[in-house]
Amino acid sequence: MIYKFVLISNEVDKFMREISIDSEAKFIDLHNAILDSVKYSKDGITSFFICNDDWEKEQEISLFEMETSMDVDNYTMDDTVISELVSDEGQKLLYTFDNVADRSFFIELKEVVPGKDLQDAVCSASIGNPPEQYEIEDFSDFGKSASKSDLSIDENFYGDEEFDMDELDSESFSDLNFDDDLNNL
């Protein structure tokens, strides 16, 4: 059976990709087909999310195994066949390609073609340019430590030139009982 997924972005108008893939392929194959279709590098940490009709995330399929509680099913792209979690036309998924900035493609299963198989996933339709893979345009300052002057606190730090540091003392918080809150956790 062949699945035809359509993916769009809320960042770029007139962008669309259609990926045709065998229903028995794994999510890693869909991951690679998506990245190839938009010419993104494959060095990022990505995830698929099975969504409800309102695009609310329900089940994550991660690139790598994550440590979770025993109560939560842990699906990885290498081990999960697409048809295990996706079967109905109109089913919605998110493909988060930038976890830091929470940027995703919106994916919908547009068509199920029974009685046919597909060896490799293909981009069967392509319209427009995808959003840039990374939002950070200048990595030259990334990782440099801030100078001491960048970390100084002045009267504008709190957003109010009239702010008086002496007003912020322990008496201001005397009616808050943090010990009770911690004991209730």
Secondary structure, DSSP 8 states (H G I E B T S, - for coil): -EEEEEEE-SSSTT-EEEEEEETTSBHHHHHHHHHHHHT--S-S--EEEEE-TT--EEEEEESS-----TTS--EETTT-BHHHH--STT-EEEEEEETTTTEEEEEEEEEEETT---SS-EEEEEES----S-S---GGGTT----GGGG---TTTTT-TT--GGGSSGGGGTT--HHHHHHT-
